[in-house]
Every structure is written in C-alpha cells, then in structure tokens.
Amino acid sequence: MKIYDSSYITASFENADICPVFRRQFHSEKEIAGASLEISALGVYEAMINGKRVGEFVLAPGWTSYDKRLQVQTYDVTGLIRGDNDLRVTVGRGWFRSPMPGFTDSDDKHRRYAQPCGLIAVLTLKYADGSEDIIRTDESWECGESAVRFSEIYDGETYDACFETEKWLPAQLLDWSHEILIPQEGEEIREVERVAAKRVFVTPKGETVVDFGQEVTGYVEFSVNASAGDAVRFDHAEVLDSDGNFYNANYRSAKAVAEYICRDGEQTWHPRLTFFGFRYIRLLDFPGDPRTEQFTAVVICSDMEQTGTVSCGDPMLNRLFSNIFWGQRCNFVDVPTDCPQRDERLGWTGDAQVFVKAASYNYDVEKFFRKWLRDLAADQRPDGEVGQVIPDMLPEMPGSAAWGDAAVICPWQIYQTYGSTAVLHDQFESMKAWVDFIRSVTTTPGLWTDHFHYGDWLGLDAPSGSYKGSSREELIATAFYAYSTGLVIKTGKILGRDVTEYENLYGEITAAFHKAYPEYLTQTEHVIAVRLGLAEDPQKTADALAEMIVRDGTQIKTGFVGTPYLLHVLSDYGHADLAWKLLLRKEYPSWLFSVRQGATTIWEHWDGIKEDGTFWSTDMNSFNHYAYGSVIDWVYEKAAGISHREDAAGFTSLVYEPHANPEIGFLKAELRTRNGLVRSSWTCGEEGVRYELETPVPAEVILPSGRRTVEPGKYIFWEN
C-alpha cells in the first residue's frame, strides 16, 4: 500500500470536543484516467472531495484492536476529481478515543481517551498521458474546527449548520506506528435500510416522542424548515414504561443525544460520526409541529449477505425469527457486540461464541468473523488468556470459561459452516494458546479450578442477589476446557499437526471430570455434559434433563451458557416434543414472552419487561441483546432438519432429519451454503406430514419411517 510512505497528521488546536477537519486543496489540469484514495484514521472519519462523500463506509475505518491493527480503506474517486479540488476529512473520536466502556474506570480507559486524533492518507492521480501525481498527508495539509462540535460513541453528536471553518492552521505531524496498518479485512459498515417513523405522539408526561415501530441500530435523519439558530435536539430509547412514557434509564451513563443547530430554510441532517440503538426518540427541542414524514431511522450494520430464512404458521414465532435477524444486524457493527444502546456496546466473547452458529446461518459472516478473530489473536495476552471483550477494552479483567473459549469455538464453527480451512490456519496458534493458558493457571490438573468465571450467566436458577445461575462454575469451566481441547485436536489433525500432547491432555480432563462430577444438579449441568461430550451415558443424562424440565413446570432455568444447547440436547435424544413445548411457551420464562410484550429484537433478560409492565432493572437491562437468539440454529438444524456431519464441513453433504410440529402447521427454511441453496419445508395435515427437500448435495434423509440416501435434487416425502 502506498499509504505506508505517508505521514500521520493531527490537529493543531486543543479543543478535544470539537471534531477537526483536515483539508488539502490541489489543482489538476491534465485529463484524469483514474484516481484512488487510501485512507485511515485514529478515530472515525468522513471524507469529502469537492463536497461529495467518498465511499459508502459508515464509521470508517471500523473497529479493530487499534494498538496492533488499523484498517486502511481504498476508494476509487475518479469521478470526483475536477480541475480545482478540495479534499476534506472530518475525524471523530469513534471507538478509538471515546471513554469506553462507560460502566467502569481504568488506567487503560484514560489512556485511550487521551490519545490524539490522527489521519493518514494518500491520493493517487493517474493521467491519460501515463503520468501521475501523489498527494500524501504531511505538513502541507491544513486543519480547522468542523461543524461537528462534539461526537462520541455513547453521548451522541452535536452539529452546527451555521458554522463555517474560516481559521485554517497547518496540520501537525504525528508520530504513530505504520506497522499497524493493514488492508481492509472486515465487511464495511453501511447504511442498509431506512425505516419510516410510524407515529408522533405526546406521552402522559407531555413529552413529544417519535416511534419507528422497530428497534434499530443507526441514527435518525430528519428534515425541517427552520431559521438560523433554531435547535433540533433529541435523545433515544428502546421502550416506553408501563404508563406509556419515554424510558431510557437502562442506557445508564450514555446520554445518547443528537443535537443540530439549524441554518435558514429547508434542511436534512443525520449524525455521521456516531450511532445509537433505539426505537423511540424524544424531541427535546424542535421548531414547529413535528410530523411523521419528517423522520426516518437509518439502519447501519456490517454489510453482510443474508443467507438464511425461516417462516412458519405461527405469527408469534415469525415475530421471534424477525427479532433474531434484527438483533444480529443491530449488533454486528464491525464486531459482534452485546448491545447497541447503553454505555457498553463491546465485543463480548461469550455472546459471540454462543451465537456464532446462528449468525453464520442467518448471514454470510465468514469475512466478518475472520477479521474479528484476528483482533482476538492480536489482543490475546502473553500467557494465552483471552479477555472478556474483543477488542480488549477490559485488559484489567480476567478471562472466563465459555467466554475465552470463543478463541476456539468461533473459528471451528466458521470452518464448519463455510468449509474453508483458512480460518483454522489463521487461528490455530491462538486456539492452542487458550488451552495452554487454562492448563497453566488451574490449581487442579485435569480440572479448571481457582479462577474467575461467569458461570451460567443470568441463569434463572440463580441464588437470590446473584447474576450467576446455580450451576457449578468449575464444572462449566472444566467442560469447556475439555471441549476446546477436543477442538484443538480436531483442528490439528485437519491441518496435519502433531496433537499427541493435547490428546493426552483431553484424556486427563475427561477422567478428572468424571471423577469430580459423577452427577449433575441443574438443567445447564445436564445440557453441558451431554452437548460437550462428557456425559458417560448421554441418553440417561438427556432423559434426566427432560424429567427435570417437566418437574420445573416445563420451563427453562438455563442462562447464557446452557440455553443455546438446551433444545439440541432434547431433540437429539428423543425429546423433540419437549423442545417444541419450550420454544412455543408464551408465559415467562420463554422466547415468546418478550414477543407478547411487544419486543422487536431479542432481550438480555427473559423478563426485561415483566407481566405488569415494570422493568427487571435499570442496571443491566438491554432490549437488544442477541445471545438468546441462538435458538434459531435449532430451528434450522432440528425443526427444519438442515444439518451436516463434522466431516462434511461447508455442507458438502447433508443430514436431513426434520422434527415437524402440528401446532404451528408448517415450517419453511432456506440456507444458502457454499455448496448451494438448501430448501426444507414441512406441512402437517389430516393425511399426515408432507416433507419437501431441495438439496444441492447428497443427503441422508432420516424420517420416522426410516433412513435413505438421496442424490442432489428435489424430493417430497409423506409420513402418516
């Protein structure tokens, strides 16, 4: 990349709240044959050439482990160049310099907040006569205050349309590493959809609120006819309270305010250097009487291709499916975040690993996860420990079982879904390092003891006052220790590596686990033992799990760790009917309870809004938290029957074993794999169940009447 020979530049004024704009003016008399701009920033940038935006990448250069990796974007700008040219780049704090995370304080947070903004770029002009000009960031550039008077990730953005940059100063050179510069790896964050406002109303408190009818991640674009100096100011919320009033206490310290100082006349604006998670906005200031047609929610996310679809005969279940897709889009903004709204929005490793399979069925996330996993490896600590979030903005916090295991589980799943071993080559050393870390810190060989763990986070069987479920933390930790070790062994064999050391370790762990945990006490303990391959009698353990669930009132008690596997274990061992009962349950706790309560995305807590309309808490109550949406991988694999064996990664062959349910009438699912489009459906009627399968690869069909193998094609099967 030519950008390596450019210099970083920074602002020469000290007001850190105001976003600087950098300018380079130049003249070109020759006929342009081509022009390209390589660019990156310490912060997030918006580049303009002659008043027109460069590219469609929102919040460029994206979010990486900035100390080690900074993505560079390359744009074809041929059509923007003319004789006299003005290149301007506005740089906001973004993830690089905002005070993240908002819920804690640390030396590292203060270090990042105090970092300088920076810009590095090179513009290459190629002429028709074969010559070229190269314009690099250096001391010839100018900088000044921009109309963006404030912009941060949590607190929002302020823009003054009356402000014009008149005082230009020489930009200053900035000593910053060129070694961290890498070509663009992830998907670009883009504006992917526009949602029109559904209503403008006045709450019982007398506040004017705009409702978009759907929770989204992005920003509000509005149009207004105003006078210079008029203000438009609004904050954001996910939900209304039980009285119908605007409610955003769950945003905690995130102010989430957008403010615009108007110029004269008709004008349209939206924030450009930050984003919000919201369904509602509260108009704190607005000239005139607001109308719905003045407001549009602009949805942003990583630009992923949708690869899966699911629909059925139950409207509530269809709403759940929609909520899952929305939750993924809302939280896949360059990294897999936990939530898009409050003072957090971090790449929690635990959430990512429980959802990675579902994510990879819903959308093509191979590129997305490979980039994030490289950040994980870059931020992996010298002893192999993986932080709770990636990029690691909590370096002072210890890793945890089922969170740090994302280092192993995520690359394995990406390989399983897409079939390319490239991700395994990339991540194998990181995968081993995580297992080696566990082995180095445990105080009991074969088990993982005496370390911090989140346990079965938010398990519904948690003791009073605890966020952790009642499952034994060290049982969960040891189970994931074994599971990750087993995946390292499988990966090593695929890559042709000697994994004898890990095979011996796996034997040690399983023996120690069986000795330490001869019985299982909770739903999650049963689920984990079976799903992670540690139960000595899986059928007996799954039967005991089913009996426990029925004793518990046919309801789930699992949390973040147990829930993603729960329905799989039941259906794998003859309890598909019970799995369906749990999925279709409408009372709390259940997936459909939030749908009954009006959810348009997946909630962090099963009872984020209780039956009486009150809230679970203000402390930790996101209404856009995708982890429990992992249930959709069960719908693809077990309900619709679209799955494959481990040795058929990438769906080179299919295992078709659907589980029909007369209560919902029909189910349709499509999955676009690397080897073609799979379609599955079933319809329940008086004559029995009609199954339809369209497979691009050979398939083993498993139905109540027996097994058979079919070649690629379209098939209809009837079962009485």
C-alpha positions in Angstrom: 0.0 0.0 0.0 1.3 3.4 -0.9 0.0 4.8 2.4 3.0 3.4 4.2 5.0 6.3 2.9 2.5 8.9 4.1 2.8 10.7 7.5 0.2 10.7 10.2 -1.2 14.2 10.9 -3.1 15.6 13.8 -4.9 18.8 14.8 -3.0 21.8 15.9 -5.8 23.1 18.2 -6.6 21.7 21.7 -10.4 21.7 22.0 -10.8 17.9 22.2 -14.7 18.1 22.0 -14.7 19.6 18.5 -14.0 17.2 15.7 -11.2 18.5 13.5 -11.4 18.7 9.7 -8.3 18.3 7.6 -8.1 19.9 4.2 -5.8 19.5 1.1 -6.6 21.7 -1.9 -5.0 21.0 -5.3 -5.3 21.8 -9.0 -5.2 19.3 -11.9 -5.1 20.5 -15.5 -4.5 17.1 -17.1 -7.1 14.6 -18.2 -7.7 12.1 -15.4 -7.5 8.4 -16.2 -8.0 7.3 -12.6 -7.8 8.4 -9.0 -7.7 6.4 -5.8 -7.7 7.4 -2.2 -6.0 5.2 0.5 -7.0 6.4 3.9 -7.3 5.6 7.6 -7.7 7.5 10.9 -7.2 7.3 14.6 -10.9 7.8 15.2 -13.7 7.6 12.7 -13.7 9.7 9.6 -15.9 11.1 6.8 -14.0 12.1 3.6 -15.4 14.5 1.1 -14.0 15.5 -2.3 -15.5 18.7 -3.8 -18.4 18.4 -1.4 -19.3 14.8 -2.2 -18.9 11.9 0.2 -16.1 9.4 -0.6 -17.4 5.8 -0.4 -20.3 4.2 1.5 -18.4 3.1 4.5 -20.0 4.5 7.7 -17.8 4.9 10.8 -14.7 4.1 8.8 -12.1 2.7 9.4 -14.1 0.4 11.6 -13.2 -1.1 14.9 -10.0 -3.2 15.4 -7.5 -3.8 18.1 -6.1 -0.4 17.3 -2.8 -0.8 19.2 -1.9 -3.6 16.7 -4.2 -3.3 13.7 -5.6 -0.3 11.9 -7.5 -1.0 8.7 -6.9 1.1 5.5 -9.6 1.7 3.0 -9.1 2.2 -0.7 -11.6 4.1 -2.7 -11.9 4.8 -6.4 -12.5 8.5 -6.6 -12.0 9.1 -10.3 -15.5 10.5 -10.8 -15.0 13.1 -8.0 -11.9 14.8 -9.4 -12.0 18.0 -11.5 -9.7 21.0 -12.1 -9.8 22.7 -8.8 -10.2 20.2 -5.9 -10.9 20.3 -2.2 -10.3 17.1 -0.2 -11.6 17.3 3.4 -11.7 14.7 6.1 -13.5 15.1 9.4 -12.3 12.9 12.2 -14.4 12.0 15.3 -13.5 10.2 18.4 -15.2 6.9 17.4 -14.2 3.8 19.2 -10.6 4.9 19.2 -10.9 7.9 21.6 -14.4 7.7 23.3 -14.4 7.0 27.0 -15.2 3.3 26.7 -16.5 1.4 28.5 -18.8 3.8 30.4 -19.6 1.4 33.3 -16.1 1.2 34.7 -12.9 3.2 35.2 -9.4 2.1 34.5 -5.9 3.5 33.5 -6.3 1.9 30.1 -9.6 3.8 29.5 -8.0 7.1 30.4 -5.0 6.3 28.2 -7.3 5.7 25.2 -9.4 8.8 25.9 -6.3 10.9 25.9 -4.9 9.7 22.6 -4.6 12.2 19.8 -6.8 12.1 16.7 -5.0 11.3 13.6 -5.3 11.0 9.8 -3.2 9.2 7.3 -3.9 9.1 3.5 -2.5 9.1 0.0 -4.4 10.3 -3.1 -3.0 8.9 -6.4 -4.0 10.8 -9.6 -3.3 8.9 -12.8 -3.4 10.9 -16.0 -4.3 9.9 -19.6 -0.7 10.7 -20.7 0.7 8.0 -18.3 2.0 10.3 -15.6 0.7 10.5 -12.1 0.6 12.8 -9.0 0.7 11.5 -5.5 -0.7 13.6 -2.6 0.2 12.4 0.8 -0.8 13.6 4.3 2.0 15.8 5.5 2.6 19.4 6.8 1.1 20.8 3.6 -2.3 19.9 4.9 -4.4 22.3 6.9 -6.8 21.7 9.8 -9.5 23.6 11.5 -12.6 23.2 13.6 -15.5 21.4 11.8 -19.2 21.9 12.1 -19.2 18.7 14.2 -18.9 20.4 17.6 -19.0 17.1 19.6 -19.1 13.4 18.8 -18.7 10.3 20.9 -19.9 6.8 20.8 -22.0 6.9 24.0 -23.1 10.5 24.3 -24.0 11.4 20.7 -23.2 14.2 18.3 -23.7 18.0 18.0 -23.6 19.7 14.6 -23.8 23.4 13.9 -25.0 24.0 10.4 -24.3 27.7 10.8 -20.6 27.1 11.5 -18.1 27.5 8.7 -14.4 26.7 9.0 -12.7 30.0 8.4 -9.5 29.7 10.5 -7.2 27.1 8.9 -3.9 26.1 10.6 -1.1 23.9 9.4 -1.6 20.3 10.4 0.9 18.8 12.8 2.9 15.7 12.1 2.1 12.8 14.5 4.5 10.1 15.4 2.4 6.9 15.2 3.1 3.4 14.1 2.9 2.5 10.4 3.4 -1.2 11.3 -0.2 -1.5 12.5 -1.6 -0.5 9.1 -3.4 -3.4 7.3 -5.7 -3.5 4.2 -9.4 -3.6 4.9 -10.3 -7.1 6.2 -13.9 -6.9 7.5 -17.1 -6.1 5.9 -17.8 -2.3 5.5 -20.3 -0.8 7.9 -23.0 0.6 5.6 -26.5 2.2 5.7 -28.6 -0.9 4.8 -32.2 0.1 5.3 -34.4 3.1 6.1 -37.4 2.8 8.5 -40.0 5.5 8.3 -41.5 6.8 11.5 -44.8 5.2 12.4 -46.2 7.9 14.7 -45.5 11.1 16.6 -47.3 11.3 19.9 -47.4 13.1 23.2 -46.8 11.0 26.3 -48.7 11.2 29.6 -45.8 13.4 30.9 -46.4 15.8 28.0 -43.2 14.8 26.1 -43.2 14.5 22.3 -42.0 11.2 21.1 -41.4 9.6 17.7 -41.9 5.9 17.3 -40.3 4.0 14.5 -42.1 0.7 15.3 -38.8 -1.3 15.2 -35.7 -1.2 17.3 -32.7 -0.4 15.1 -29.0 0.5 15.2 -28.1 3.6 13.4 -29.3 7.2 13.5 -32.3 9.4 12.8 -32.4 11.5 9.7 -34.9 14.4 9.9 -36.0 17.2 7.6 -37.1 20.6 8.9 -37.8 24.1 7.7 -36.2 26.4 10.3 -34.4 29.7 11.0 -30.7 30.0 11.6 -30.0 29.3 15.3 -33.1 27.1 15.8 -32.2 23.8 17.6 -33.3 20.2 17.0 -32.3 18.1 19.9 -33.5 14.6 20.9 -32.4 11.6 22.9 -33.1 7.9 22.3 -34.8 5.0 23.9 -35.7 1.3 23.3 -39.0 1.1 25.2 -41.8 3.0 26.9 -42.6 2.5 30.6 -45.8 1.0 31.9 -47.6 4.4 31.7 -46.5 4.9 28.1 -43.8 7.4 28.9 -40.3 7.7 27.3 -37.8 5.5 29.2 -34.1 5.3 28.8 -32.7 4.8 32.3 -31.3 1.5 31.1 -28.8 3.4 28.9 -27.1 4.1 32.2 -24.4 6.8 31.7 -24.8 7.0 27.9 -26.5 10.3 27.1 -27.3 9.3 23.5 -28.3 12.8 22.4 -28.3 14.2 18.9 -28.2 18.0 18.5 -28.4 20.1 15.4 -28.2 23.9 15.1 -30.2 24.9 12.1 -29.4 27.3 9.2 -32.1 29.1 7.4 -34.6 27.2 5.2 -35.3 23.6 4.4 -32.6 21.2 5.6 -32.0 17.5 6.2 -29.4 16.0 8.6 -28.3 12.9 10.5 -25.3 12.2 12.7 -22.3 11.0 10.7 -19.6 10.0 13.3 -21.6 8.0 15.9 -24.6 5.7 16.2 -27.4 4.8 18.5 -29.6 1.8 19.4 -33.2 2.8 19.6 -36.9 2.5 18.7 -38.0 5.9 20.1 -36.7 9.4 20.2 -37.8 12.2 22.5 -37.9 15.6 20.9 -36.3 17.9 23.5 -36.2 20.8 21.0 -37.8 21.0 17.6 -39.0 24.0 15.6 -42.6 23.8 14.5 -45.0 20.9 14.9 -43.3 17.5 14.1 -44.9 15.2 11.6 -44.0 11.5 11.0 -42.9 12.2 7.4 -40.0 14.3 8.8 -38.3 11.4 10.5 -36.5 8.3 9.2 -34.4 5.8 11.1 -31.3 4.9 9.0 -30.1 1.4 9.8 -26.4 0.6 9.8 -24.6 -2.7 10.2 -21.7 -4.6 8.6 -22.7 -5.2 5.0 -23.5 -8.9 5.2 -25.4 -11.0 2.7 -28.5 -12.7 4.2 -28.1 -16.5 3.7 -30.9 -17.9 5.8 -34.7 -17.5 6.0 -37.3 -19.2 8.3 -41.1 -18.8 8.4 -43.9 -20.9 9.8 -47.6 -20.9 10.5 -47.3 -19.2 13.9 -47.3 -15.4 13.8 -45.6 -15.1 17.2 -42.8 -17.5 16.2 -42.4 -15.5 12.9 -42.0 -12.3 15.0 -39.4 -14.1 17.1 -37.5 -15.0 13.9 -37.7 -11.4 12.8 -36.4 -10.3 16.2 -33.4 -12.6 15.9 -32.4 -11.3 12.5 -32.9 -7.7 13.7 -30.8 -8.4 16.8 -28.0 -9.8 14.7 -27.9 -6.8 12.4 -28.2 -4.3 15.2 -25.2 -5.9 17.0 -22.9 -6.8 14.1 -21.4 -3.4 13.6 -17.8 -4.4 12.7 -17.5 -6.5 15.8 -20.2 -8.8 17.4 -21.3 -6.5 20.3 -23.6 -7.3 23.2 -25.9 -4.3 22.7 -26.0 -1.1 20.6 -27.5 1.4 23.0 -26.1 1.7 26.6 -22.6 2.6 27.8 -21.2 -0.7 26.8 -21.5 -1.9 23.1 -18.5 -4.2 23.5 -17.4 -7.3 21.7 -18.2 -9.8 24.4 -16.6 -13.1 23.6 -19.2 -15.2 25.4 -22.1 -13.7 23.4 -20.2 -14.2 20.2 -19.4 -17.9 20.7 -23.0 -18.9 21.7 -24.4 -17.1 18.7 -21.8 -17.8 16.0 -23.6 -20.8 14.5 -26.9 -19.0 14.3 -25.1 -15.9 12.9 -23.4 -18.0 10.2 -26.7 -19.5 9.1 -28.6 -16.1 9.0 -25.9 -14.2 7.2 -22.6 -14.7 5.4 -20.3 -13.8 8.3 -17.1 -15.6 7.3 -15.3 -12.4 6.4 -16.8 -10.6 9.5 -15.6 -13.3 12.0 -12.2 -13.9 10.4 -11.4 -10.2 10.9 -12.7 -10.2 14.5 -10.8 -13.4 15.3 -7.6 -11.8 14.1 -8.3 -9.0 16.5 -8.8 -11.6 19.2 -5.5 -13.2 18.4 -3.8 -9.7 18.4 -5.3 -8.9 21.8 -4.6 -12.3 23.3 -2.4 -11.8 26.4 1.1 -13.1 26.5 0.1 -16.1 28.6 -2.7 -17.0 26.2 -5.5 -15.6 28.2 -8.4 -14.1 26.1 -10.2 -11.1 27.5 -13.9 -10.8 28.2 -14.3 -8.4 25.2 -12.5 -8.1 21.9 -11.1 -5.6 21.1 -9.9 -5.8 24.7 -11.2 -2.7 26.4 -11.1 -4.5 29.8 -7.5 -5.6 30.0 -7.6 -5.5 33.7 -10.3 -8.1 33.9 -9.6 -11.8 33.8 -10.9 -14.2 31.1 -13.6 -16.7 31.8 -14.6 -20.1 30.7 -17.2 -20.0 27.8 -16.1 -16.5 27.1 -12.4 -17.0 26.3 -13.4 -20.3 24.5 -14.6 -18.1 21.7 -10.9 -18.3 20.6 -11.6 -22.0 19.7 -15.3 -22.3 19.2 -15.7 -19.5 16.7 -13.0 -20.5 14.2 -14.2 -24.1 14.4 -17.8 -23.1 13.6 -16.8 -20.8 10.8 -14.9 -23.7 9.3 -17.9 -26.0 9.8 -20.4 -23.6 8.1 -18.2 -22.5 5.2 -15.8 -25.3 4.7 -12.6 -23.3 4.3 -9.6 -24.3 6.4 -8.1 -20.8 6.1 -9.7 -19.7 9.4 -8.2 -22.7 11.1 -4.7 -21.9 9.7 -5.1 -18.3 10.9 -6.3 -19.2 14.4 -4.6 -22.5 15.3 -1.8 -20.9 17.4 -4.4 -18.7 19.2 -6.6 -21.8 19.8 -3.7 -23.7 21.4 -2.6 -20.7 23.4 -6.0 -20.5 25.1 -6.0 -24.2 26.1 -2.4 -23.8 27.3 -3.4 -20.8 29.4 -6.0 -22.9 31.2 -3.5 -25.6 31.8 -1.0 -23.1 33.2 -3.4 -21.4 35.7 -5.6 -24.2 37.1 -4.7 -25.5 40.5 -6.1 -28.9 39.9 -4.7 -30.9 36.9 -7.5 -32.0 34.6 -10.0 -29.5 36.0 -10.2 -25.8 35.8 -10.2 -24.5 39.4 -9.5 -21.3 41.4 -10.2 -18.8 38.7 -12.8 -16.2 38.0 -15.8 -17.4 35.8 -19.1 -16.0 34.8 -20.7 -19.5 35.3 -24.1 -19.9 33.7 -24.6 -16.1 33.4 -28.1 -14.9 34.1 -29.3 -18.5 34.8 -32.8 -18.5 36.0 -31.9 -20.8 38.9 -29.5 -18.2 40.3 -29.4 -17.7 44.1 -31.0 -14.5 45.3 -28.9 -11.4 44.6 -26.7 -13.2 42.1 -26.4 -12.8 38.3 -24.9 -16.3 38.0 -27.0 -19.4 37.8 -26.7 -22.2 40.3 -24.6 -24.5 38.0 -21.2 -25.1 39.5 -18.8 -22.7 37.8 -15.8 -25.1 37.9 -18.0 -27.9 36.3 -18.8 -25.5 33.4 -15.2 -24.3 33.2 -13.8 -27.9 33.1 -16.4 -28.9 30.5 -15.3 -26.1 28.2 -11.7 -26.9 28.9 -12.3 -30.4 27.6 -14.4 -29.1 24.6 -11.8 -26.6 23.5 -9.0 -29.1 23.9 -11.0 -31.6 21.7 -11.5 -28.9 19.0 -7.8 -28.2 19.1 -7.2 -31.9 18.4 -9.7 -31.9 15.5 -8.2 -28.8 14.1 -4.6 -30.0 14.4 -5.5 -33.2 12.6 -7.1 -31.3 9.7 -4.0 -29.1 9.4 -1.7 -32.1 9.7 -0.2 -31.1 13.0 1.0 -33.4 15.8 -1.6 -33.1 18.6 -0.5 -36.0 20.8 0.1 -33.6 23.7 -3.5 -32.4 23.5 -4.9 -35.9 23.1 -3.2 -36.9 26.3 -4.5 -33.7 28.0 -8.0 -34.5 26.8 -7.9 -37.9 28.4 -6.7 -36.3 31.6 -9.5 -33.8 31.6 -12.3 -36.3 30.9 -11.1 -38.6 33.6 -10.9 -35.8 36.1 -14.3 -34.5 35.1 -16.0 -37.9 35.6 -14.4 -38.3 39.0 -15.2 -34.8 40.2 -18.8 -34.7 38.8 -20.5 -38.1 38.9 -23.9 -36.4 38.9 -25.4 -33.2 37.6 -27.5 -30.8 39.6 -29.0 -28.3 37.3 -30.5 -28.1 33.8 -27.4 -26.4 32.5 -25.1 -29.0 34.0 -27.0 -31.8 32.3 -27.0 -29.8 29.0 -23.3 -29.1 29.1 -22.3 -32.6 30.0 -24.2 -34.0 27.0 -23.6 -31.3 24.4 -19.8 -31.0 25.1 -19.4 -34.8 25.0 -18.6 -35.5 28.7 -21.7 -37.4 29.9 -20.8 -41.1 30.3 -24.4 -42.1 29.4 -25.7 -39.3 27.2 -29.2 -40.8 26.8 -29.6 -41.3 30.5 -28.4 -37.7 31.2 -30.7 -36.3 28.5 -33.7 -38.2 29.9 -32.9 -36.9 33.4 -32.8 -33.4 31.9 -36.2 -33.8 30.3 -37.6 -35.1 33.6 -36.1 -32.1 35.4 -37.6 -29.6 33.0 -41.0 -31.1 33.4 -40.7 -31.0 37.2 -39.7 -27.3 36.9 -43.0 -26.6 35.2 -41.9 -27.3 31.6 -39.8 -24.2 31.7 -36.2 -23.3 31.2 -33.9 -22.5 34.1 -30.8 -22.1 31.9 -28.7 -18.9 31.3 -26.2 -17.7 28.7 -24.2 -21.0 28.7 -26.9 -23.6 28.8 -29.7 -22.1 26.8 -28.0 -22.3 23.3 -27.6 -26.1 23.6 -30.8 -26.9 25.5 -33.2 -27.7 22.7 -30.5 -29.5 20.7 -29.8 -32.0 23.6 -33.5 -32.7 24.0 -34.2 -33.3 20.3 -31.0 -35.3 19.8 -32.1 -37.8 22.5 -35.8 -38.3 21.7 -37.4 -35.3 23.4 -38.2 -33.1 20.4 -41.8 -32.7 21.5 -40.5 -31.2 24.8 -38.1 -28.9 22.9 -41.1 -27.7 20.9 -43.1 -27.0 24.0 -40.3 -24.9 25.4 -40.0 -22.9 22.1 -43.7 -22.3 21.9 -44.2 -21.4 25.5 -45.7 -18.0 25.9 -45.5 -17.5 29.6 -42.4 -16.2 31.4 -39.7 -17.5 31.0 -39.8 -18.2 27.3 -38.7 -16.9 23.9 -42.2 -15.9 23.1 -42.8 -14.0 26.4 -40.9 -11.0 25.0 -42.8 -11.2 21.8 -46.0 -11.0 23.8 -44.6 -7.9 25.5 -44.0 -6.2 22.1 -40.3 -6.9 21.6 -38.9 -6.3 18.1 -35.4 -7.6 19.0 -34.0 -10.1 21.5 -33.8 -9.2 25.1 -31.0 -9.6 27.6 -33.4 -10.9 30.2 -36.3 -13.2 29.7 -38.3 -10.7 31.9 -36.8 -7.4 30.8 -40.3 -6.1 30.9 -42.4 -8.0 33.4 -46.0 -9.0 33.0 -47.2 -5.9 34.9 -45.1 -3.6 32.7 -42.3 -2.9 35.3 -38.7 -3.5 34.4 -36.3 -6.2 35.5 -33.8 -3.5 36.5 -32.1 -0.3 35.2 -28.7 -1.6 35.9 -28.4 -4.3 33.2 -31.5 -4.5 31.0 -30.8 -4.3 27.3 -33.7 -4.9 24.9 -31.4 -5.7 22.0 -29.1 -8.5 23.1 -28.8 -11.3 20.6 -27.4 -14.2 22.7 -30.7 -16.0 23.3 -31.5 -15.7 19.6 -29.1 -18.6 19.2 -32.2 -20.8 19.3 -32.7 -20.2 15.6 -29.8 -22.6 14.8 -32.0 -25.3 16.4 -34.8 -24.2 14.1 -32.6 -24.6 11.0 -30.9 -27.9 12.1 -33.6 -29.7 14.1 -37.0 -28.3 13.3 -36.3 -27.8 9.6 -33.7 -30.6 9.5 -30.9 -28.9 7.7 -27.6 -30.1 9.1 -24.4 -31.9 8.3 -21.8 -34.1 9.9 -18.5 -32.7 11.1 -16.6 -34.4 8.3 -18.8 -32.6 5.8 -17.8 -29.0 6.7 -19.3 -26.4 4.4 -22.4 -28.7 3.8 -20.6 -30.9 1.2 -23.3 -33.4 2.2 -26.5 -33.1 4.2 -28.2 -34.8 7.1 -32.0 -34.1 6.7 -33.8 -35.0 9.9 -36.7 -32.6 10.5 -39.0 -32.6 13.5 -42.5 -31.5 12.5 -45.0 -29.9 14.9 -48.7 -29.9 14.1 -49.3 -27.0 16.4 -47.7 -24.5 14.0 -49.0 -26.1 10.8 -46.0 -25.6 8.6 -42.3 -24.5 8.6 -40.1 -23.4 5.7 -36.4 -22.8 5.8 -33.7 -21.9 3.3 -30.0 -21.9 3.8 -27.6 -20.7 1.1 -24.4 -22.7 1.7 -21.0 -22.6 -0.1 -22.3 -25.7 -2.0 -25.6 -24.3 -3.0 -29.1 -23.5 -1.7 -30.9 -25.9 0.6 -34.7 -25.7 0.9 -36.7 -27.5 3.5 -40.3 -27.4 4.4 -43.0 -29.5 6.1 -46.7 -29.2 6.3 -49.0 -31.0 8.8 -52.4 -32.1 7.6 -55.1 -34.7 8.0 -53.3 -37.1 5.7 -50.0 -36.8 7.6 -46.9 -34.7 7.2 -45.7 -33.6 3.8 -41.9 -33.0 3.7 -40.1 -31.2 0.9 -36.4 -31.1 0.4 -34.3 -29.4 -2.2 -30.6 -30.3 -1.8 -27.6 -29.4 -4.0 -25.6 -32.2 -2.4 -26.1 -35.8 -1.4 -28.3 -36.1 1.7 -29.0 -38.7 4.3 -32.7 -38.5 5.0 -33.9 -39.6 8.4 -37.7 -39.7 8.9 -39.9 -41.7 11.3 -40.4 -44.4 8.6 -36.6 -44.9 8.2 -33.4 -43.8 6.6 -32.4 -43.4 3.0 -29.7 -41.6 0.9 -30.6 -39.3 -1.9 -28.7 -37.6 -4.6 -28.9 -33.8 -5.3 -32.4 -32.8 -6.3 -35.9 -32.1 -5.2 -37.9 -34.6 -3.1 -41.3 -34.9 -1.5 -41.8 -37.4 1.4 -45.1 -38.3 3.1 -45.3 -39.6 6.7 -48.5 -40.7 8.3 
